[in-house]
Amino acid sequence: MLKLSLGPLLYYWEQETVFKFYEDVAASAVDIVYLGEAVCSRRHTVRTEDWFEIADNLAAAGKEVVISTQALLESESDLKTLRRITENAKFRVEANDMGAVNLLSKAKIPFVAGPHLNTYNVATLELLADLGASRWVMPVEMSRDALAHLLKGKPAGMETEIFSYGRLPLAFSARCFTARHYNLPKDDCQFRCMDYPDGLRLTTREGQDFLVLNGIQTMSAGVYNLINELPAMRDMGVDIVRISPQAFHTTRIVKLFRDCLEGQIPAATALQQMQKLMPSEAVDGYWHGKPGIEQIYLKAESLEDAA
């Protein structure tokens, strides 16, 4: 049976909202929960000690807890936080940059190789396994065919996790795009990203949703949704499917994924029910080796219905 994971919270929410969110997660059907500030170190409503408190509560509820590290570190304080996370003796760590990999490898602590490590071939996967990785998360833009090729040479015992639902985290920058939108310097951003609990949507001149700005992170405007690909993932040897948190309806999304995994509802029905739960339209282009903004599954379904 495929396991369900909930990825780290990528947006900036009020502390009370975060604690309430993870209270609901504790009662949800998810198996694994990733915690921590993975985007911007200026976000302080939930501090490192708070994340560990949430982790303890989730572990008590029977969840496997993993603490995620930042993908882009810029200061000595960032390094101090990284060291504190990698030196914790209770929870596994998701390494999202090679500095975290280095620290965990030296400490001989098994870790999760996060989606931002650019793992695109068997040689890289073998290197990460040698350094102590016991699980890897596929880069979000990798196709199904590329994944299948890589899994043929996957090191024994290495778990595979796929980002399967949510706005895609595409890139990071030293510049804060949300602050720039308001003509504010990064060091005086006034935490404007808190005004956008699902990110600040960016449209083209023609009015088409294109990207979402999330502080220093650029995300897809469309919601990546691979719920219809669960049987294919199982057949390929995938172990875990990841759902990324959103401001509303996350636990309902988790429930629909669980119902599909257990065969209680077909994927087409779940996808239809999700339409009103998603902050934007579904996309799945990367999985099919196409531009990420495309929705291949629904297009194919429409063609079949027309025929």
Backbone as CSV, one residue per row, in Angstrom:
resi,resn,N_x,N_y,N_z,CA_x,CA_y,CA_z,C_x,C_y,C_z
1,MET,0.845,-1.203,0.000,0.000,0.000,0.000,0.875,1.246,0.000
2,LEU,0.585,2.158,-0.901,1.278,3.440,-0.905,0.977,4.210,0.382
3,LYS,1.990,4.902,0.898,1.793,5.759,2.054,1.520,7.186,1.591
4,LEU,0.832,7.940,2.443,0.556,9.340,2.177,1.413,10.215,3.072
5,SER,2.052,11.200,2.467,2.809,12.165,3.264,2.243,13.558,3.048
6,LEU,2.432,14.409,4.035,2.098,15.824,3.924,3.406,16.603,3.945
7,GLY,3.692,17.309,2.864,4.948,18.034,2.754,5.014,19.205,3.719
8,PRO,6.178,19.873,3.789,6.313,21.024,4.683,5.416,22.176,4.242
9,LEU,4.978,22.977,5.192,4.173,24.157,4.895,5.048,25.172,4.163
10,LEU,4.653,25.537,2.956,5.465,26.429,2.138,5.051,27.895,2.259
11,TYR,3.907,28.169,2.867,3.412,29.538,2.968,3.639,30.087,4.375
12,TYR,3.360,31.385,4.538,3.568,32.046,5.824,2.215,32.330,6.460
13,TRP,1.900,31.599,7.530,0.625,31.736,8.220,0.863,32.190,9.657
14,GLU,-0.199,32.724,10.267,-0.144,33.089,11.676,0.094,31.845,12.531
15,GLN,0.733,32.046,13.677,1.074,30.916,14.546,-0.164,30.120,14.947
16,GLU,-1.228,30.812,15.338,-2.449,30.114,15.750,-3.003,29.265,14.616
17,THR,-2.933,29.791,13.393,-3.417,29.056,12.234,-2.599,27.794,12.010
18,VAL,-1.287,27.908,12.181,-0.397,26.764,11.979,-0.684,25.676,13.004
19,PHE,-0.794,26.050,14.278,-1.048,25.049,15.312,-2.394,24.363,15.103
20,LYS,-3.413,25.143,14.734,-4.730,24.542,14.483,-4.673,23.613,13.271
21,PHE,-3.941,24.023,12.251,-3.805,23.198,11.053,-3.232,21.826,11.408
22,TYR,-2.179,21.799,12.208,-1.550,20.511,12.527,-2.341,19.713,13.564
23,GLU,-3.211,20.356,14.320,-4.153,19.591,15.140,-5.081,18.789,14.240
24,ASP,-5.542,19.408,13.161,-6.397,18.697,12.206,-5.611,17.596,11.489
25,VAL,-4.356,17.872,11.167,-3.517,16.878,10.489,-3.326,15.651,11.371
26,ALA,-3.200,15.868,12.684,-3.002,14.749,13.608,-4.157,13.755,13.545
27,ALA,-5.340,14.249,13.227,-6.525,13.377,13.153,-6.815,12.916,11.733
28,SER,-5.959,13.264,10.792,-6.202,12.955,9.380,-5.652,11.578,9.015
29,ALA,-5.843,11.205,7.740,-5.429,9.888,7.252,-4.016,9.873,6.693
30,VAL,-3.231,10.919,6.948,-1.873,10.972,6.436,-0.948,10.119,7.310
31,ASP,0.073,9.534,6.697,1.005,8.662,7.429,2.257,9.392,7.906
32,ILE,2.758,10.304,7.067,4.035,10.979,7.303,3.811,12.481,7.209
33,VAL,4.407,13.241,8.122,4.266,14.696,8.098,5.649,15.340,8.122
34,TYR,5.897,16.216,7.151,7.126,17.005,7.100,6.852,18.368,7.718
35,LEU,7.743,18.817,8.597,7.562,20.071,9.325,8.780,20.975,9.163
36,GLY,8.577,22.259,9.446,9.694,23.194,9.470,9.566,24.287,8.429
37,GLU,10.347,25.345,8.617,10.388,26.443,7.662,11.354,26.098,6.540
38,ALA,10.800,25.788,5.374,11.615,25.327,4.250,11.859,26.415,3.210
39,VAL,11.281,27.614,3.413,11.369,28.647,2.376,12.209,29.843,2.806
40,CYS,11.785,30.557,3.848,12.434,31.835,4.183,12.678,31.950,5.679
41,SER,13.914,32.251,6.065,14.285,32.318,7.480,13.732,33.558,8.174
42,ARG,13.195,34.497,7.416,12.599,35.690,8.039,11.212,35.390,8.611
43,ARG,10.676,34.251,8.302,9.359,33.875,8.806,9.488,33.311,10.212
44,HIS,8.999,34.070,11.199,9.264,33.708,12.589,8.020,33.509,13.441
45,THR,6.834,33.504,12.862,5.668,33.287,13.721,5.716,31.905,14.368
46,VAL,6.281,30.941,13.653,6.514,29.607,14.214,8.016,29.387,14.237
47,ARG,8.586,29.290,15.417,10.031,29.151,15.561,10.419,27.681,15.629
48,THR,11.715,27.446,15.630,12.204,26.066,15.591,11.664,25.251,16.763
49,GLU,11.643,25.843,17.956,11.138,25.109,19.119,9.652,24.792,18.969
50,ASP,8.921,25.676,18.291,7.499,25.408,18.049,7.324,24.221,17.103
51,TRP,8.166,24.159,16.081,8.088,23.033,15.144,8.341,21.710,15.867
52,PHE,9.290,21.724,16.794,9.561,20.487,17.530,8.395,20.135,18.462
53,GLU,7.727,21.146,19.005,6.532,20.876,19.820,5.439,20.249,18.962
54,ILE,5.218,20.802,17.785,4.234,20.229,16.866,4.641,18.804,16.486
55,ALA,5.931,18.605,16.265,6.426,17.271,15.916,6.118,16.258,17.012
56,ASP,6.324,16.651,18.260,6.022,15.748,19.378,4.541,15.381,19.399
57,ASN,3.679,16.370,19.154,2.238,16.114,19.170,1.827,15.165,18.048
58,LEU,2.409,15.358,16.865,2.081,14.490,15.736,2.614,13.074,15.948
59,ALA,3.806,12.973,16.516,4.369,11.649,16.800,3.504,10.906,17.811
60,ALA,2.985,11.635,18.792,2.102,11.027,19.788,0.806,10.540,19.152
61,ALA,0.431,11.171,18.026,-0.784,10.767,17.306,-0.506,9.631,16.323
62,GLY,0.722,9.127,16.310,1.050,7.986,15.467,1.602,8.325,14.101
63,LYS,1.941,9.599,13.862,2.484,9.991,12.567,4.009,9.870,12.573
64,GLU,4.561,9.491,11.409,6.008,9.606,11.237,6.312,11.064,10.946
65,VAL,7.230,11.655,11.682,7.550,13.071,11.536,8.954,13.246,10.969
66,VAL,9.074,14.142,9.990,10.356,14.483,9.386,10.492,15.999,9.432
67,ILE,11.657,16.487,9.829,11.906,17.925,9.880,12.639,18.340,8.606
68,SER,12.068,19.290,7.869,12.637,19.742,6.605,13.576,20.924,6.815
69,THR,14.644,20.977,6.035,15.574,22.100,6.086,15.303,23.050,4.921
70,GLN,15.838,24.262,5.019,15.692,25.235,3.945,16.492,24.821,2.717
71,ALA,15.985,25.247,1.569,16.692,24.969,0.323,17.738,26.029,0.015
72,LEU,17.569,27.237,0.553,18.491,28.339,0.273,18.884,29.001,1.587
73,LEU,20.134,28.799,1.990,20.644,29.379,3.233,21.499,30.594,2.901
74,GLU,21.330,31.669,3.687,21.996,32.921,3.343,22.754,33.570,4.496
75,SER,22.682,33.035,5.690,23.306,33.720,6.826,23.791,32.722,7.861
76,GLU,24.560,33.227,8.808,25.054,32.385,9.902,23.896,31.890,10.766
77,SER,22.869,32.718,10.935,21.707,32.275,11.719,20.999,31.124,11.021
78,ASP,20.976,31.145,9.682,20.414,30.015,8.942,21.208,28.751,9.215
79,LEU,22.529,28.881,9.265,23.379,27.719,9.534,23.165,27.197,10.951
80,LYS,22.964,28.091,11.902,22.710,27.657,13.282,21.417,26.846,13.360
81,THR,20.385,27.321,12.654,19.126,26.578,12.624,19.318,25.227,11.958
82,LEU,20.068,25.211,10.868,20.333,23.955,10.170,21.036,22.962,11.096
83,ARG,22.041,23.435,11.817,22.762,22.535,12.728,21.839,22.016,13.826
84,ARG,20.979,22.871,14.332,20.058,22.429,15.375,19.128,21.338,14.860
85,ILE,18.677,21.499,13.635,17.773,20.500,13.054,18.513,19.189,12.799
86,THR,19.684,19.271,12.200,20.414,18.044,11.846,20.953,17.316,13.070
87,GLU,21.096,18.029,14.170,21.617,17.400,15.391,20.517,16.897,16.309
88,ASN,19.255,17.107,15.921,18.181,16.620,16.786,18.206,15.091,16.769
89,ALA,17.938,14.511,17.898,18.084,13.060,18.035,16.754,12.320,17.959
90,LYS,15.658,13.031,17.671,14.347,12.402,17.730,13.734,12.129,16.363
91,PHE,13.941,13.047,15.411,13.205,12.972,14.154,14.139,12.935,12.948
92,ARG,13.708,12.181,11.936,14.455,12.154,10.689,14.418,13.540,10.039
93,VAL,15.402,13.830,9.208,15.535,15.144,8.586,15.438,15.009,7.066
94,GLU,14.724,15.949,6.433,14.716,16.066,4.985,15.738,17.124,4.597
95,ALA,16.785,16.698,3.900,17.850,17.606,3.478,17.496,18.213,2.133
96,ASN,17.434,19.553,2.087,17.073,20.228,0.846,18.222,21.018,0.227
97,ASP,19.422,20.876,0.806,20.617,21.391,0.149,21.791,20.512,0.578
98,MET,22.894,20.608,-0.158,24.011,19.695,0.105,24.723,19.996,1.417
99,GLY,24.546,21.200,1.962,25.100,21.474,3.281,24.454,20.597,4.334
100,ALA,23.138,20.448,4.248,22.433,19.563,5.177,22.866,18.120,4.970
101,VAL,23.028,17.714,3.721,23.506,16.358,3.424,24.862,16.125,4.067
102,ASN,25.746,17.105,3.964,27.091,16.982,4.524,27.055,16.788,6.037
103,LEU,26.256,17.603,6.727,26.165,17.494,8.177,25.581,16.148,8.604
104,LEU,24.544,15.709,7.924,23.901,14.443,8.278,24.791,13.256,7.958
105,SER,25.529,13.360,6.866,26.434,12.282,6.492,27.561,12.128,7.504
106,LYS,28.134,13.249,7.937,29.206,13.197,8.928,28.723,12.606,10.244
107,ALA,27.460,12.888,10.577,26.889,12.356,11.820,26.373,10.937,11.651
108,LYS,26.434,10.432,10.399,25.961,9.078,10.080,24.502,8.886,10.497
109,ILE,23.671,9.880,10.133,22.242,9.848,10.439,21.463,9.635,9.146
110,PRO,20.646,8.597,9.053,19.817,8.402,7.845,18.909,9.612,7.618
111,PHE,18.743,10.004,6.373,17.965,11.201,6.077,17.152,11.014,4.813
112,VAL,16.270,11.975,4.565,15.470,12.016,3.346,16.118,13.021,2.396
113,ALA,16.397,12.607,1.178,16.938,13.506,0.156,15.771,14.259,-0.463
114,GLY,15.669,15.553,-0.169,14.516,16.350,-0.570,14.436,16.620,-2.063
115,PRO,13.332,17.219,-2.512,13.105,17.416,-3.950,13.991,18.473,-4.581
116,HIS,14.722,19.252,-3.767,15.535,20.341,-4.312,17.005,19.952,-4.494
117,LEU,17.324,18.668,-4.363,18.719,18.224,-4.485,19.113,17.857,-5.915
118,ASN,18.209,18.021,-6.867,18.530,17.759,-8.283,18.988,16.318,-8.516
119,THR,18.151,15.391,-8.086,18.459,13.964,-8.251,17.828,13.478,-9.554
120,TYR,18.632,13.455,-10.617,18.096,13.137,-11.941,18.664,11.862,-12.558
121,ASN,19.574,11.175,-11.870,20.139,9.961,-12.445,20.517,8.991,-11.338
122,VAL,20.798,7.768,-11.748,21.108,6.704,-10.793,22.395,6.999,-10.032
123,ALA,23.387,7.587,-10.718,24.662,7.883,-10.057,24.461,8.825,-8.871
124,THR,23.627,9.846,-9.040,23.351,10.771,-7.937,22.607,10.072,-6.815
125,LEU,21.661,9.219,-7.181,20.906,8.482,-6.170,21.822,7.550,-5.377
126,GLU,22.745,6.908,-6.066,23.704,6.040,-5.384,24.609,6.831,-4.447
127,LEU,25.039,8.017,-4.901,25.864,8.871,-4.045,25.113,9.263,-2.781
128,LEU,23.862,9.663,-2.930,23.066,10.047,-1.766,22.848,8.868,-0.826
129,ALA,22.648,7.690,-1.395,22.492,6.492,-0.566,23.774,6.213,0.222
130,ASP,24.906,6.370,-0.426,26.191,6.164,0.250,26.398,7.167,1.383
131,LEU,25.838,8.370,1.221,25.969,9.408,2.243,24.957,9.246,3.372
132,GLY,23.994,8.335,3.196,23.057,8.054,4.276,21.596,8.258,3.970
133,ALA,21.246,8.608,2.728,19.843,8.807,2.387,19.107,7.475,2.374
134,SER,17.974,7.423,3.056,17.148,6.218,3.075,15.846,6.421,2.296
135,ARG,15.612,7.673,1.858,14.439,8.014,1.054,14.816,9.195,0.172
136,TRP,14.264,9.221,-1.040,14.481,10.380,-1.897,13.141,10.860,-2.430
137,VAL,13.039,12.171,-2.638,11.828,12.781,-3.193,12.156,13.238,-4.611
138,MET,11.398,12.751,-5.576,11.649,13.050,-6.976,11.534,14.548,-7.255
139,PRO,12.454,15.148,-8.019,12.281,16.546,-8.436,10.938,16.721,-9.143
140,VAL,10.277,17.831,-8.894,8.890,17.969,-9.323,8.723,17.992,-10.843
141,GLU,9.770,18.385,-11.580,9.630,18.466,-13.035,10.034,17.185,-13.754
142,MET,10.418,16.146,-13.019,10.801,14.879,-13.642,9.563,14.172,-14.207
143,SER,9.725,13.552,-15.354,8.608,12.860,-15.994,8.467,11.436,-15.483
144,ARG,7.323,10.848,-15.766,7.050,9.447,-15.413,8.058,8.520,-16.067
145,ASP,8.380,8.752,-17.335,9.308,7.877,-18.043,10.710,7.976,-17.459
146,ALA,11.138,9.192,-17.118,12.462,9.357,-16.513,12.516,8.685,-15.153
147,LEU,11.428,8.780,-14.399,11.370,8.120,-13.099,11.466,6.608,-13.262
148,ALA,10.735,6.048,-14.209,10.755,4.600,-14.422,12.167,4.118,-14.741
149,HIS,12.884,4.868,-15.560,14.262,4.508,-15.905,15.154,4.555,-14.672
150,LEU,14.971,5.587,-13.849,15.807,5.736,-12.661,15.531,4.639,-11.638
151,LEU,14.253,4.265,-11.502,13.899,3.258,-10.501,14.492,1.885,-10.816
152,LYS,14.804,1.640,-12.090,15.414,0.356,-12.442,16.782,0.183,-11.802
153,GLY,17.466,1.304,-11.535,18.793,1.226,-10.928,18.849,1.741,-9.512
154,LYS,17.687,1.944,-8.896,17.612,2.499,-7.546,18.326,1.608,-6.535
155,PRO,19.127,2.192,-5.625,19.780,1.391,-4.586,18.765,0.626,-3.746
156,ALA,19.118,-0.561,-3.337,18.227,-1.390,-2.524,17.902,-0.692,-1.210
157,GLY,16.640,-0.749,-0.824,16.223,-0.181,0.455,15.901,1.297,0.429
158,MET,16.126,1.955,-0.708,15.850,3.386,-0.818,14.374,3.612,-1.157
159,GLU,13.655,4.315,-0.292,12.252,4.631,-0.549,12.135,5.762,-1.566
160,THR,11.046,5.733,-2.342,10.794,6.754,-3.352,9.504,7.495,-3.026
161,GLU,9.587,8.820,-3.022,8.435,9.662,-2.714,8.191,10.622,-3.876
162,ILE,6.925,10.812,-4.229,6.548,11.652,-5.361,5.671,12.809,-4.904
163,PHE,6.044,14.036,-5.261,5.185,15.198,-5.052,3.969,15.010,-5.953
164,SER,2.801,14.811,-5.350,1.621,14.383,-6.111,0.434,15.331,-6.054
165,TYR,0.499,16.331,-5.180,-0.595,17.289,-5.119,-0.097,18.607,-4.539
166,GLY,-0.459,19.699,-5.195,-0.171,21.027,-4.666,0.484,21.919,-5.701
167,ARG,0.601,23.183,-5.379,1.349,24.099,-6.243,2.819,23.703,-6.212
168,LEU,3.411,23.632,-7.401,4.776,23.128,-7.520,5.799,24.165,-7.066
169,PRO,6.691,23.813,-6.140,7.803,24.700,-5.801,8.865,24.620,-6.902
170,LEU,8.996,25.681,-7.674,9.814,25.631,-8.887,11.219,26.183,-8.703
171,ALA,11.361,27.297,-7.982,12.684,27.933,-7.909,12.772,28.817,-6.670
172,PHE,14.017,29.094,-6.263,14.298,29.999,-5.155,15.237,31.101,-5.634
173,SER,15.178,32.238,-4.961,16.045,33.353,-5.314,16.463,34.091,-4.050
174,ALA,17.619,34.741,-4.091,18.028,35.583,-2.967,17.124,36.800,-2.850
175,ARG,16.436,37.161,-3.931,15.506,38.296,-3.920,14.121,37.817,-3.498
176,CYS,13.434,38.647,-2.714,12.055,38.341,-2.330,11.115,38.986,-3.338
177,PHE,10.423,38.153,-4.103,9.559,38.664,-5.155,8.289,39.300,-4.599
178,THR,7.787,38.805,-3.481,6.598,39.409,-2.892,6.912,40.818,-2.407
179,ALA,8.066,40.986,-1.740,8.477,42.326,-1.311,8.664,43.240,-2.515
180,ARG,9.272,42.723,-3.572,9.517,43.527,-4.766,8.204,43.978,-5.390
181,HIS,7.182,43.138,-5.302,5.872,43.489,-5.830,5.335,44.764,-5.175
182,TYR,5.712,44.974,-3.907,5.275,46.151,-3.160,6.366,47.223,-3.076
183,ASN,7.419,47.071,-3.887,8.544,48.015,-3.894,9.177,48.155,-2.514
184,LEU,9.274,47.022,-1.830,9.901,46.976,-0.518,11.223,46.229,-0.597
185,PRO,12.227,46.641,0.173,13.470,45.859,0.218,13.247,44.556,0.976
186,LYS,14.045,43.573,0.673,13.865,42.266,1.307,14.004,42.352,2.824
187,ASP,14.951,43.160,3.321,15.187,43.255,4.760,14.116,44.049,5.484
188,ASP,13.212,44.681,4.735,12.081,45.384,5.317,10.824,44.998,4.541
189,CYS,10.605,43.704,4.420,9.520,43.181,3.575,8.147,43.357,4.187
190,GLN,8.121,43.689,5.506,6.860,43.841,6.246,6.025,42.556,6.216
191,PHE,6.713,41.453,5.882,6.083,40.123,5.894,4.792,40.107,5.083
192,ARG,4.855,40.728,3.906,3.661,40.841,3.079,3.174,39.496,2.560
193,CYS,4.055,38.490,2.525,3.609,37.178,2.049,2.555,36.567,2.968
194,MET,2.444,37.080,4.206,1.402,36.587,5.103,0.013,36.976,4.611
195,ASP,-0.045,37.994,3.738,-1.333,38.410,3.181,-1.854,37.427,2.139
196,TYR,-1.016,36.473,1.754,-1.375,35.550,0.677,-1.166,34.105,1.153
197,PRO,-2.147,33.535,1.848,-1.982,32.203,2.446,-1.802,31.078,1.441
198,ASP,-2.101,31.340,0.159,-1.804,30.381,-0.903,-0.902,30.997,-1.965
199,GLY,-0.182,32.055,-1.612,0.734,32.699,-2.544,0.072,33.801,-3.359
200,LEU,0.909,34.664,-3.939,0.456,35.803,-4.744,0.459,35.406,-6.214
201,ARG,-0.727,35.359,-6.801,-0.871,34.865,-8.172,-0.352,35.894,-9.188
202,LEU,0.363,35.386,-10.178,0.920,36.207,-11.252,0.275,35.778,-12.559
203,THR,-0.222,36.753,-13.328,-0.879,36.435,-14.592,-0.109,37.045,-15.756
204,THR,-0.336,36.491,-16.930,0.251,37.041,-18.140,-0.539,38.278,-18.576
205,ARG,-0.042,38.981,-19.594,-0.756,40.153,-20.103,-2.121,39.777,-20.665
206,GLU,-2.253,38.522,-21.070,-3.540,38.046,-21.579,-4.485,37.606,-20.470
207,GLY,-4.034,37.700,-19.220,-4.886,37.349,-18.095,-4.842,35.894,-17.695
208,GLN,-3.900,35.121,-18.227,-3.795,33.702,-17.873,-2.938,33.527,-16.622
209,ASP,-3.426,32.717,-15.683,-2.627,32.387,-14.507,-1.339,31.716,-14.945
210,PHE,-0.215,32.175,-14.404,1.072,31.688,-14.876,1.936,31.143,-13.743
211,LEU,2.227,31.991,-12.761,3.051,31.598,-11.624,2.424,32.125,-10.336
212,VAL,2.973,31.681,-9.211,2.595,32.210,-7.908,3.875,32.633,-7.188
213,LEU,3.875,33.845,-6.643,5.008,34.349,-5.875,4.786,34.032,-4.402
214,ASN,5.789,33.455,-3.777,5.710,33.063,-2.371,7.006,33.479,-1.688
215,GLY,7.172,34.791,-1.486,8.418,35.278,-0.919,9.569,35.081,-1.892
216,ILE,10.595,34.363,-1.468,11.747,34.102,-2.333,11.510,32.892,-3.241
217,GLN,10.353,32.295,-3.126,10.039,31.091,-3.892,9.059,31.401,-5.023
218,THR,9.324,30.795,-6.183,8.395,30.865,-7.309,7.706,29.515,-7.443
219,MET,6.378,29.544,-7.584,5.597,28.321,-7.641,4.723,28.318,-8.886
220,SER,4.191,27.169,-9.206,3.232,27.083,-10.311,1.904,27.682,-9.868
221,ALA,1.192,28.293,-10.819,-0.155,28.778,-10.514,-1.129,27.611,-10.454
222,GLY,-0.957,26.652,-11.360,-1.798,25.476,-11.365,-1.454,24.525,-10.230
223,VAL,-2.411,23.712,-9.858,-2.225,22.736,-8.782,-1.862,21.387,-9.398
224,TYR,-0.650,20.932,-9.144,-0.206,19.631,-9.639,-1.041,18.554,-8.965
225,ASN,-1.665,17.703,-9.760,-2.565,16.699,-9.184,-2.404,15.382,-9.935
226,LEU,-1.821,14.398,-9.244,-1.562,13.093,-9.846,-2.413,11.991,-9.216
227,ILE,-3.582,12.337,-8.698,-4.384,11.321,-8.012,-4.770,10.184,-8.955
228,ASN,-4.939,10.483,-10.231,-5.291,9.441,-11.195,-4.115,8.538,-11.550
229,GLU,-2.905,8.897,-11.108,-1.705,8.125,-11.419,-1.291,7.174,-10.293
230,LEU,-2.106,7.072,-9.251,-1.729,6.234,-8.105,-1.496,4.769,-8.487
231,PRO,-2.352,4.138,-9.298,-2.072,2.745,-9.681,-0.751,2.604,-10.441
232,ALA,-0.461,3.558,-11.333,0.795,3.507,-12.078,1.988,3.654,-11.140
233,MET,1.884,4.534,-10.156,2.973,4.711,-9.189,3.210,3.434,-8.401
234,ARG,2.129,2.804,-7.987,2.260,1.551,-7.234,2.960,0.493,-8.073
235,ASP,2.591,0.391,-9.329,3.203,-0.608,-10.214,4.676,-0.312,-10.476
236,MET,5.049,0.952,-10.464,6.429,1.346,-10.710,7.334,1.104,-9.507
237,GLY,6.747,0.948,-8.335,7.545,0.739,-7.137,7.698,1.975,-6.271
238,VAL,6.847,2.986,-6.491,6.845,4.168,-5.635,6.308,3.784,-4.259
239,ASP,6.863,4.399,-3.219,6.467,4.063,-1.853,5.534,5.087,-1.213
240,ILE,5.721,6.374,-1.554,5.029,7.448,-0.843,4.577,8.505,-1.830
241,VAL,3.353,9.009,-1.646,2.870,10.141,-2.446,2.697,11.338,-1.516
242,ARG,3.198,12.485,-1.973,3.216,13.688,-1.139,2.114,14.664,-1.540
243,ILE,1.431,15.167,-0.522,0.442,16.230,-0.669,1.021,17.486,-0.025
244,SER,0.958,18.612,-0.726,1.486,19.865,-0.190,0.356,20.658,0.468
245,PRO,0.579,21.194,1.663,-0.485,21.922,2.363,-0.983,23.138,1.588
246,GLN,-2.280,23.409,1.722,-2.876,24.622,1.173,-3.737,25.244,2.262
247,ALA,-4.173,26.475,2.046,-4.840,27.223,3.109,-6.158,26.595,3.548
248,PHE,-6.860,25.959,2.617,-8.161,25.382,2.939,-8.265,23.962,2.366
249,HIS,-9.008,23.117,3.051,-9.416,21.796,2.561,-8.274,20.771,2.460
250,THR,-7.148,20.995,3.117,-6.040,20.035,2.996,-6.437,18.651,3.490
251,THR,-7.089,18.569,4.635,-7.433,17.251,5.168,-8.483,16.563,4.305
252,ARG,-9.327,17.327,3.612,-10.297,16.719,2.691,-9.572,16.156,1.464
253,ILE,-8.554,16.850,1.023,-7.732,16.337,-0.074,-7.052,15.035,0.347
254,VAL,-6.511,15.024,1.559,-5.876,13.808,2.089,-6.868,12.657,2.099
255,LYS,-8.092,12.936,2.551,-9.114,11.890,2.623,-9.436,11.337,1.238
256,LEU,-9.516,12.184,0.223,-9.795,11.713,-1.131,-8.662,10.837,-1.651
257,PHE,-7.427,11.216,-1.360,-6.299,10.369,-1.750,-6.377,9.018,-1.040
258,ARG,-6.692,9.032,0.254,-6.793,7.778,1.011,-7.911,6.904,0.464
259,ASP,-9.044,7.503,0.146,-10.160,6.729,-0.390,-9.783,6.078,-1.728
260,CYS,-9.028,6.796,-2.548,-8.576,6.222,-3.822,-7.607,5.071,-3.591
261,LEU,-6.680,5.259,-2.673,-5.704,4.204,-2.389,-6.388,2.938,-1.891
262,GLU,-7.453,3.090,-1.145,-8.158,1.937,-0.591,-9.256,1.422,-1.501
263,GLY,-9.376,2.024,-2.692,-10.344,1.546,-3.665,-11.784,1.889,-3.360
264,GLN,-12.012,2.868,-2.496,-13.388,3.223,-2.131,-14.059,4.097,-3.179
265,ILE,-13.267,4.894,-3.898,-13.805,5.708,-4.985,-12.809,5.693,-6.141
266,PRO,-13.289,5.806,-7.384,-12.374,5.879,-8.519,-11.694,7.250,-8.580
267,ALA,-10.526,7.284,-9.206,-9.753,8.519,-9.283,-10.522,9.624,-10.000
268,ALA,-11.278,9.263,-11.039,-12.034,10.269,-11.789,-13.047,10.974,-10.895
269,THR,-13.672,10.219,-9.998,-14.638,10.809,-9.076,-13.943,11.727,-8.085
270,ALA,-12.796,11.264,-7.579,-12.039,12.081,-6.627,-11.572,13.376,-7.269
271,LEU,-11.092,13.278,-8.499,-10.615,14.465,-9.201,-11.750,15.458,-9.426
272,GLN,-12.915,14.933,-9.734,-14.078,15.797,-9.926,-14.440,16.519,-8.626
273,GLN,-14.404,15.787,-7.513,-14.723,16.394,-6.219,-13.681,17.425,-5.811
274,MET,-12.453,17.238,-6.256,-11.376,18.162,-5.899,-11.483,19.510,-6.602
275,GLN,-12.211,19.581,-7.692,-12.253,20.809,-8.483,-12.644,22.014,-7.623
276,LYS,-13.571,21.812,-6.701,-14.028,22.914,-5.859,-13.165,23.096,-4.600
277,LEU,-12.197,22.208,-4.406,-11.335,22.276,-3.228,-9.961,22.860,-3.523
278,MET,-9.617,23.000,-4.790,-8.289,23.464,-5.184,-8.283,24.977,-5.373
279,PRO,-7.177,25.654,-5.038,-7.105,27.103,-5.226,-6.956,27.519,-6.680
280,SER,-6.710,26.566,-7.570,-6.592,26.862,-8.996,-6.840,25.581,-9.775
281,GLU,-6.746,25.670,-11.109,-6.985,24.512,-11.958,-5.876,23.469,-11.809
282,ALA,-6.220,22.217,-12.077,-5.255,21.124,-11.992,-4.328,21.114,-13.210
283,VAL,-3.068,20.734,-12.984,-2.095,20.525,-14.062,-1.347,19.221,-13.787
284,ASP,-0.794,18.628,-14.852,0.008,17.414,-14.683,1.032,17.237,-15.814
285,GLY,1.348,18.328,-16.503,2.193,18.232,-17.691,3.548,17.603,-17.454
286,TYR,4.215,17.969,-16.364,5.565,17.436,-16.132,5.576,15.908,-16.080
287,TRP,4.581,15.339,-15.442,4.516,13.885,-15.295,4.498,13.194,-16.652
288,HIS,3.903,13.838,-17.624,3.773,13.267,-18.966,4.863,13.744,-19.924
289,GLY,5.881,14.426,-19.399,6.959,14.905,-20.246,6.578,16.103,-21.085
290,LYS,5.569,16.850,-20.663,5.069,18.013,-21.381,5.312,19.270,-20.536
291,PRO,5.034,20.461,-21.090,5.118,21.671,-20.273,4.273,21.542,-19.017
292,GLY,4.824,21.981,-17.890,4.156,21.769,-16.614,2.796,22.400,-16.505
293,ILE,2.530,23.435,-17.290,1.272,24.163,-17.202,0.105,23.397,-17.822
294,GLU,0.388,22.312,-18.527,-0.668,21.570,-19.222,-1.383,20.583,-18.295
295,GLN,-2.595,20.219,-18.687,-3.374,19.192,-17.993,-3.672,18.093,-19.012
296,ILE,-2.860,17.053,-18.986,-2.932,15.996,-19.998,-4.071,15.026,-19.708
297,TYR,-4.257,14.644,-18.449,-5.253,13.638,-18.103,-6.666,14.104,-18.455
298,LEU,-7.027,15.306,-18.030,-8.378,15.793,-18.312,-8.596,16.008,-19.808
299,LYS,-7.543,16.424,-20.516,-7.648,16.599,-21.956,-7.927,15.274,-22.630
300,ALA,-7.227,14.229,-22.170,-7.442,12.889,-22.755,-8.847,12.387,-22.443
301,GLU,-9.327,12.651,-21.229,-10.679,12.234,-20.850,-11.727,12.929,-21.740
302,SER,-11.517,14.197,-22.025,-12.458,14.954,-22.846,-12.493,14.401,-24.265
303,LEU,-11.333,14.029,-24.788,-11.268,13.456,-26.136,-11.977,12.116,-26.206
304,GLU,-11.830,11.305,-25.148,-12.499,10.008,-25.096,-14.014,10.193,-25.035
305,ASP,-14.454,11.173,-24.252,-15.895,11.416,-24.145,-16.455,11.897,-25.475
306,ALA,-15.673,12.727,-26.186,-16.125,13.241,-27.473,-16.230,12.132,-28.511
307,ALA,-15.312,11.151,-28.398,-15.320,10.031,-29.354,-16.524,9.127,-29.102
